[in-house]
Every structure is written in structure tokens, then in C-alpha cells.
Amino acid sequence: MLTSLRRRAGFSGLIELPGSLEEEPLERARIFLADDHAEFLSLAAGLIEAEYEVLKTFDDGEAVVRACTLFEPDLLVLDITMPGIGGIETARRIRAAGCNVKIVFVTVHDDTDYLRSALRVGAQGYVVKDRLVSDLIPAIRAALAGERFVSNTLALKDDVPRSIRM
């Protein structure tokens, strides 16, 4: 791209830019975090910020729905159990509003019924909070790549379809 700009501007090639300036900068994925526990939000943001841009954190589903429809982040890390409207209902409302944000659920619920509900509303990831440190970044990477990720726990092991088991 810079080479074509140089030609149009009349540069003869005698001025060379360092290689790092020639490359297009990589855009970091923009992420929203939603959980009703400040400690969790802080921990999750700390894990994510090295690779991704945390745009905003939320502690209630209503605010998440409004913000997702206005700003359309690349990905939403969403707690299943929050006061007011929970994560599953939040995801339903986001989808009903036409927002196609990728969603990775985080939860204390190591339970197949919750997993099935999350997948039905279009989740790309399901991370059990006990495995947050090991599973959150792989779940985000998978979701951004259009793949699914589910924490590999004893409770979920037998009910997770082989195609999405990690």
C-alpha cells in the first residue's frame, strides 16, 4: 500500500521506510465484558488486555444490550448469572436487535442445561469460571476465528458434541 502511495506521490524509491512501517498494523479485536462482580471484571480484563482491546465493562444486561447495538464490538464476554436480565436473556435480546457480536459465556455453572441454553442463543464459547485463566483466551481466539470452545470439565465432558469439545 505504501509503495503505491509513493508512486502516486512521485517518490523514486530513493527514500526507504523501515520494514515495520511498510506493514499494515494489526487491528485488535474490540471486546465488551459483562459480569456483576468487580473482581471478576478486573481479572478478565487483565487477562484480555495484552491481546485485545477491552472497550467497556458492564454489570447489568440492559446496559450490555444497548451498548452492543450501538457500538457493535467484535466479541462479548458475558456472565450467565447477573441481576436483572441474565446472560442468556441478554444474548437473546442482542440477537433480536440484529447484533451479530460473537459471545463467549463465562459462568460458575458447570452444567449441561446451561451449556445447551448458551449454544441455542448463539454462543461461540462457554467457559467455566474455575478454568478462566486457562480457557478464556483460547475461547476468545476460537470465537473470533468462527469456531466454538467449551471448557473441558467432568460435568460437561459427556454432553458436549465432539465437534466442539476442546
MIDOSE-1310 file (N, C-alpha, C; in nm, 2 decimals, decimal comma, always signed):
residues 166
mlts	+0,08/-0,12/+0,00/+0,00/+0,00/+0,00/+0,09/+0,13/+0,00; +0,19/+0,13/+0,09/+0,28/+0,25/+0,09/+0,35/+0,26/-0,04; +0,39/+0,15/-0,11/+0,46/+0,16/-0,23/+0,37/+0,23/-0,34; +0,24/+0,19/-0,35/+0,16/+0,26/-0,45/+0,14/+0,41/-0,41
lrrr	+0,13/+0,44/-0,28/+0,12/+0,58/-0,24/+0,25/+0,66/-0,28; +0,37/+0,59/-0,27/+0,49/+0,66/-0,31/+0,49/+0,69/-0,46; +0,45/+0,59/-0,54/+0,44/+0,61/-0,69/+0,35/+0,72/-0,72; +0,23/+0,73/-0,66/+0,14/+0,84/-0,69/+0,19/+0,97/-0,65
agfs	+0,27/+0,97/-0,54/+0,33/+1,10/-0,49/+0,46/+1,14/-0,56; +0,51/+1,05/-0,65/+0,63/+1,08/-0,73/+0,76/+1,04/-0,66; +0,76/+0,96/-0,56/+0,88/+0,91/-0,50/+0,95/+0,82/-0,59; +1,08/+0,83/-0,60/+1,16/+0,75/-0,70/+1,20/+0,62/-0,63
glie	+1,18/+0,60/-0,51/+1,23/+0,48/-0,44/+1,36/+0,50/-0,37; +1,41/+0,62/-0,38/+1,54/+0,65/-0,31/+1,52/+0,66/-0,16; +1,40/+0,70/-0,12/+1,36/+0,71/+0,02/+1,30/+0,57/+0,07; +1,37/+0,51/+0,15/+1,32/+0,38/+0,20/+1,27/+0,39/+0,34
lpgs	+1,15/+0,33/+0,37/+1,09/+0,33/+0,50/+1,13/+0,20/+0,57; +1,15/+0,20/+0,70/+1,18/+0,07/+0,76/+1,07/-0,03/+0,74; +1,10/-0,16/+0,74/+1,01/-0,26/+0,71/+0,89/-0,26/+0,80; +0,90/-0,22/+0,92/+0,79/-0,23/+1,02/+0,69/-0,12/+0,98
leee	+0,73/-0,01/+0,91/+0,64/+0,09/+0,87/+0,56/+0,05/+0,74; +0,62/-0,04/+0,67/+0,56/-0,09/+0,54/+0,44/-0,18/+0,57; +0,44/-0,25/+0,68/+0,33/-0,34/+0,71/+0,21/-0,27/+0,77; +0,09/-0,33/+0,73/-0,03/-0,27/+0,79/-0,04/-0,31/+0,93
pler	-0,08/-0,22/+1,02/-0,09/-0,25/+1,16/-0,21/-0,35/+1,18; -0,19/-0,44/+1,27/-0,30/-0,53/+1,30/-0,40/-0,47/+1,39; -0,52/-0,48/+1,36/-0,63/-0,42/+1,44/-0,66/-0,52/+1,55; -0,67/-0,47/+1,67/-0,70/-0,56/+1,79/-0,85/-0,57/+1,80
arif	-0,90/-0,69/+1,82/-1,04/-0,71/+1,84/-1,09/-0,63/+1,96; -1,21/-0,58/+1,94/-1,28/-0,49/+2,04/-1,37/-0,58/+2,12; -1,36/-0,57/+2,26/-1,43/-0,66/+2,34/-1,50/-0,59/+2,45; -1,63/-0,63/+2,48/-1,70/-0,59/+2,60/-1,70/-0,70/+2,70
ladd	-1,70/-0,66/+2,83/-1,70/-0,76/+2,94/-1,82/-0,73/+3,02; -1,90/-0,83/+3,06/-2,02/-0,81/+3,14/-2,02/-0,92/+3,25; -2,02/-0,87/+3,37/-2,03/-0,96/+3,49/-2,07/-0,87/+3,61; -2,14/-0,92/+3,70/-2,18/-0,84/+3,82/-2,08/-0,84/+3,93
haef	-1,97/-0,90/+3,91/-1,86/-0,90/+4,02/-1,74/-0,82/+3,97; -1,71/-0,71/+4,04/-1,60/-0,62/+4,00/-1,47/-0,70/+4,00; -1,45/-0,79/+4,09/-1,32/-0,86/+4,09/-1,30/-0,95/+3,97; -1,41/-1,01/+3,92/-1,41/-1,09/+3,80/-1,37/-1,00/+3,68
lsla	-1,44/-0,88/+3,67/-1,42/-0,79/+3,56/-1,27/-0,75/+3,56; -1,22/-0,72/+3,67/-1,08/-0,68/+3,68/-0,98/-0,80/+3,63; -1,01/-0,92/+3,68/-0,93/-1,03/+3,64/-0,94/-1,06/+3,49; -1,06/-1,06/+3,44/-1,08/-1,09/+3,30/-1,02/-0,99/+3,21
agli	-1,03/-0,86/+3,25/-0,97/-0,75/+3,17/-0,82/-0,77/+3,17; -0,76/-0,80/+3,29/-0,62/-0,82/+3,29/-0,57/-0,93/+3,20; -0,65/-1,04/+3,19/-0,61/-1,15/+3,10/-0,62/-1,11/+2,96; -0,72/-1,03/+2,92/-0,75/-1,00/+2,79/-0,67/-0,89/+2,73
eaey	-0,64/-0,79/+2,81/-0,58/-0,66/+2,75/-0,45/-0,68/+2,68; -0,37/-0,78/+2,70/-0,25/-0,80/+2,63/-0,27/-0,82/+2,48; -0,38/-0,89/+2,45/-0,41/-0,92/+2,31/-0,52/-0,84/+2,24; -0,61/-0,80/+2,33/-0,74/-0,74/+2,27/-0,77/-0,61/+2,34
evlk	-0,85/-0,53/+2,28/-0,89/-0,40/+2,34/-1,02/-0,42/+2,41; -1,02/-0,40/+2,54/-1,14/-0,40/+2,62/-1,20/-0,26/+2,62; -1,32/-0,25/+2,54/-1,38/-0,12/+2,52/-1,45/-0,08/+2,65; -1,52/-0,17/+2,72/-1,60/-0,13/+2,83/-1,64/-0,25/+2,91
tfdd	-1,66/-0,23/+3,04/-1,72/-0,34/+3,12/-1,86/-0,30/+3,17; -1,94/-0,40/+3,20/-2,08/-0,38/+3,24/-2,11/-0,47/+3,36; -2,21/-0,43/+3,44/-2,25/-0,51/+3,55/-2,40/-0,54/+3,54; -2,46/-0,51/+3,42/-2,60/-0,55/+3,40/-2,64/-0,57/+3,26
geav	-2,73/-0,66/+3,23/-2,76/-0,70/+3,09/-2,83/-0,59/+3,01; -2,91/-0,51/+3,07/-2,98/-0,40/+2,99/-2,88/-0,31/+2,93; -2,78/-0,27/+3,00/-2,67/-0,18/+2,95/-2,59/-0,25/+2,84; -2,57/-0,38/+2,85/-2,50/-0,45/+2,75/-2,58/-0,45/+2,62
vrac	-2,71/-0,48/+2,63/-2,79/-0,48/+2,51/-2,78/-0,35/+2,43; -2,80/-0,24/+2,51/-2,79/-0,10/+2,45/-2,66/-0,08/+2,38; -2,55/-0,11/+2,46/-2,42/-0,08/+2,41/-2,38/-0,17/+2,29; -2,42/-0,29/+2,29/-2,39/-0,38/+2,18/-2,45/-0,34/+2,05
tlfe	-2,58/-0,29/+2,06/-2,65/-0,24/+1,94/-2,59/-0,11/+1,89; -2,54/-0,03/+1,98/-2,48/+0,10/+1,94/-2,34/+0,09/+1,88; -2,26/+0,01/+1,95/-2,12/+0,01/+1,92/-2,07/-0,12/+1,84; -2,15/-0,22/+1,84/-2,11/-0,35/+1,78/-1,97/-0,39/+1,80
pdll	-1,93/-0,43/+1,92/-1,80/-0,48/+1,94/-1,78/-0,61/+1,87; -1,65/-0,66/+1,86/-1,63/-0,78/+1,79/-1,67/-0,90/+1,87; -1,66/-0,89/+2,01/-1,69/-1,00/+2,10/-1,74/-0,95/+2,23; -1,82/-1,03/+2,29/-1,88/-1,00/+2,42/-1,85/-1,12/+2,51
vldi	-1,78/-1,10/+2,62/-1,76/-1,20/+2,73/-1,87/-1,17/+2,83; -1,96/-1,26/+2,85/-2,09/-1,24/+2,92/-2,11/-1,35/+3,02; -2,14/-1,30/+3,15/-2,17/-1,39/+3,26/-2,32/-1,44/+3,24; -2,34/-1,56/+3,27/-2,47/-1,62/+3,26/-2,57/-1,57/+3,37
tmpg	-2,52/-1,55/+3,49/-2,60/-1,52/+3,60/-2,57/-1,38/+3,65; -2,66/-1,28/+3,61/-2,65/-1,14/+3,65/-2,78/-1,10/+3,71; -2,78/-1,00/+3,79/-2,91/-0,94/+3,84/-2,99/-0,88/+3,72; -3,12/-0,87/+3,74/-3,20/-0,81/+3,63/-3,21/-0,92/+3,52
iggi	-3,18/-0,89/+3,40/-3,18/-0,99/+3,30/-3,05/-1,06/+3,30; -3,05/-1,19/+3,30/-2,93/-1,28/+3,30/-2,87/-1,28/+3,16; -2,76/-1,35/+3,15/-2,68/-1,36/+3,03/-2,75/-1,42/+2,91; -2,83/-1,53/+2,93/-2,90/-1,59/+2,82/-3,00/-1,50/+2,76
etar	-3,08/-1,43/+2,85/-3,18/-1,34/+2,80/-3,11/-1,22/+2,74; -3,00/-1,17/+2,79/-2,92/-1,06/+2,73/-2,88/-1,10/+2,59; -2,83/-1,22/+2,57/-2,79/-1,27/+2,44/-2,91/-1,27/+2,34; -3,03/-1,32/+2,39/-3,15/-1,33/+2,31/-3,18/-1,19/+2,26
rira	-3,18/-1,09/+2,35/-3,22/-0,95/+2,31/-3,12/-0,89/+2,22; -2,99/-0,92/+2,23/-2,89/-0,87/+2,14/-2,91/-0,93/+2,00; -2,94/-1,06/+1,99/-2,97/-1,12/+1,86/-3,10/-1,06/+1,80; -3,20/-1,04/+1,88/-3,33/-0,99/+1,83/-3,31/-0,85/+1,78
agcn	-3,21/-0,77/+1,83/-3,18/-0,64/+1,79/-3,10/-0,64/+1,66; -3,06/-0,76/+1,61/-2,98/-0,77/+1,49/-2,83/-0,76/+1,51; -2,78/-0,76/+1,63/-2,64/-0,75/+1,65/-2,58/-0,89/+1,64; -2,48/-0,91/+1,56/-2,41/-1,04/+1,54/-2,28/-1,05/+1,62
vkiv	-2,27/-0,98/+1,73/-2,15/-0,99/+1,81/-2,12/-1,14/+1,85; -2,00/-1,18/+1,85/-1,96/-1,31/+1,90/-1,97/-1,31/+2,05; -2,02/-1,42/+2,11/-2,05/-1,43/+2,25/-1,97/-1,54/+2,31; -1,89/-1,52/+2,41/-1,83/-1,62/+2,50/-1,89/-1,60/+2,64
fvtv	-1,97/-1,71/+2,68/-2,02/-1,70/+2,81/-1,92/-1,75/+2,92; -1,92/-1,68/+3,03/-1,84/-1,73/+3,15/-1,94/-1,75/+3,26; -1,92/-1,86/+3,33/-2,01/-1,90/+3,43/-1,96/-1,98/+3,54; -2,03/-1,99/+3,65/-1,99/-2,08/+3,76/-2,07/-2,21/+3,73
hddt	-2,16/-2,21/+3,64/-2,25/-2,33/+3,61/-2,18/-2,43/+3,52; -2,12/-2,53/+3,59/-2,06/-2,64/+3,52/-2,18/-2,74/+3,49; -2,27/-2,71/+3,40/-2,39/-2,77/+3,39/-2,44/-2,78/+3,24; -2,48/-2,90/+3,19/-2,51/-2,91/+3,05/-2,64/-2,84/+3,01
dylr	-2,73/-2,82/+3,10/-2,85/-2,74/+3,07/-2,82/-2,60/+3,04; -2,73/-2,54/+3,12/-2,69/-2,40/+3,08/-2,61/-2,40/+2,95; -2,52/-2,50/+2,93/-2,45/-2,50/+2,81/-2,54/-2,51/+2,69; -2,64/-2,60/+2,69/-2,73/-2,61/+2,58/-2,81/-2,47/+2,56
salr	-2,85/-2,41/+2,66/-2,91/-2,28/+2,65/-2,82/-2,18/+2,59; -2,70/-2,18/+2,63/-2,60/-2,08/+2,57/-2,58/-2,11/+2,42; -2,57/-2,23/+2,38/-2,55/-2,27/+2,24/-2,67/-2,23/+2,16; -2,79/-2,25/+2,22/-2,91/-2,22/+2,15/-2,92/-2,07/+2,12
vgaq	-2,87/-1,98/+2,20/-2,87/-1,84/+2,17/-2,75/-1,79/+2,09; -2,67/-1,88/+2,04/-2,57/-1,85/+1,95/-2,43/-1,83/+2,01; -2,41/-1,89/+2,13/-2,27/-1,87/+2,19/-2,17/-1,94/+2,11; -2,05/-1,88/+2,10/-1,93/-1,94/+2,04/-1,84/-2,00/+2,15
gyvv	-1,86/-1,96/+2,27/-1,78/-2,01/+2,38/-1,86/-2,03/+2,51; -1,81/-2,12/+2,59/-1,87/-2,15/+2,72/-1,75/-2,18/+2,82; -1,72/-2,09/+2,90/-1,60/-2,10/+2,99/-1,65/-2,11/+3,14; -1,61/-2,21/+3,20/-1,64/-2,23/+3,34/-1,54/-2,15/+3,42
kdrl	-1,59/-2,06/+3,52/-1,50/-1,97/+3,58/-1,39/-2,03/+3,66; -1,40/-2,16/+3,70/-1,29/-2,23/+3,76/-1,17/-2,25/+3,67; -1,20/-2,24/+3,54/-1,10/-2,26/+3,44/-1,07/-2,13/+3,36; -1,11/-2,02/+3,42/-1,10/-1,89/+3,35/-0,95/-1,86/+3,30
vsdl	-0,86/-1,88/+3,38/-0,72/-1,84/+3,35/-0,67/-1,93/+3,23; -0,70/-2,06/+3,23/-0,66/-2,14/+3,12/-0,74/-2,14/+3,00; -0,87/-2,10/+3,01/-0,97/-2,12/+2,90/-1,02/-1,99/+2,83; -1,01/-1,88/+2,90/-1,07/-1,75/+2,84/-1,00/-1,71/+2,71
ipai	-0,87/-1,70/+2,71/-0,81/-1,66/+2,59/-0,83/-1,76/+2,47; -0,81/-1,89/+2,50/-0,84/-1,98/+2,39/-0,99/-1,98/+2,34; -1,08/-1,95/+2,43/-1,22/-1,94/+2,39/-1,24/-1,81/+2,30; -1,18/-1,70/+2,34/-1,19/-1,58/+2,26/-1,12/-1,60/+2,12
raal	-1,01/-1,66/+2,12/-0,94/-1,69/+1,99/-1,03/-1,77/+1,90; -1,09/-1,88/+1,96/-1,17/-1,97/+1,88/-1,30/-1,89/+1,83; -1,36/-1,82/+1,91/-1,48/-1,74/+1,87/-1,45/-1,64/+1,76; -1,34/-1,57/+1,77/-1,30/-1,47/+1,67/-1,27/-1,54/+1,54
ager	-1,23/-1,67/+1,55/-1,19/-1,75/+1,42/-1,32/-1,82/+1,37; -1,43/-1,80/+1,43/-1,56/-1,86/+1,39/-1,57/-2,01/+1,44; -1,50/-2,04/+1,54/-1,51/-2,18/+1,60/-1,57/-2,17/+1,73; -1,60/-2,29/+1,79/-1,66/-2,30/+1,92/-1,56/-2,35/+2,02
fvsn	-1,57/-2,31/+2,15/-1,49/-2,36/+2,26/-1,58/-2,38/+2,38; -1,56/-2,50/+2,44/-1,63/-2,53/+2,56/-1,53/-2,58/+2,66; -1,53/-2,53/+2,78/-1,44/-2,58/+2,89/-1,46/-2,73/+2,90; -1,34/-2,80/+2,91/-1,35/-2,94/+2,93/-1,35/-2,98/+3,07
tlal	-1,47/-2,99/+3,13/-1,48/-3,03/+3,27/-1,55/-3,16/+3,28; -1,55/-3,23/+3,39/-1,61/-3,36/+3,41/-1,76/-3,35/+3,38; -1,82/-3,25/+3,43/-1,97/-3,24/+3,42/-2,01/-3,22/+3,27; -1,93/-3,15/+3,19/-1,97/-3,11/+3,06/-1,91/-3,22/+2,96
kddv	-1,81/-3,29/+3,00/-1,74/-3,38/+2,91/-1,83/-3,47/+2,82; -1,93/-3,54/+2,88/-2,00/-3,64/+2,81/-2,11/-3,58/+2,72; -2,16/-3,46/+2,75/-2,27/-3,40/+2,68/-2,23/-3,30/+2,57; -2,10/-3,26/+2,57/-2,05/-3,17/+2,47/-2,03/-3,24/+2,33
prsi	-2,10/-3,20/+2,23/-2,08/-3,27/+2,10/-1,93/-3,27/+2,06; -1,88/-3,38/+2,01/-1,74/-3,39/+1,98/-1,69/-3,28/+1,89; -1,77/-3,23/+1,80/-1,73/-3,12/+1,71/-1,69/-2,99/+1,78; -1,74/-2,97/+1,91/-1,70/-2,85/+1,98/-1,62/-2,88/+2,11
rm	-1,59/-3,00/+2,13/-1,52/-3,03/+2,26/-1,37/-2,99/+2,24; -1,32/-2,92/+2,35/-1,18/-2,88/+2,35/-1,11/-2,95/+2,46
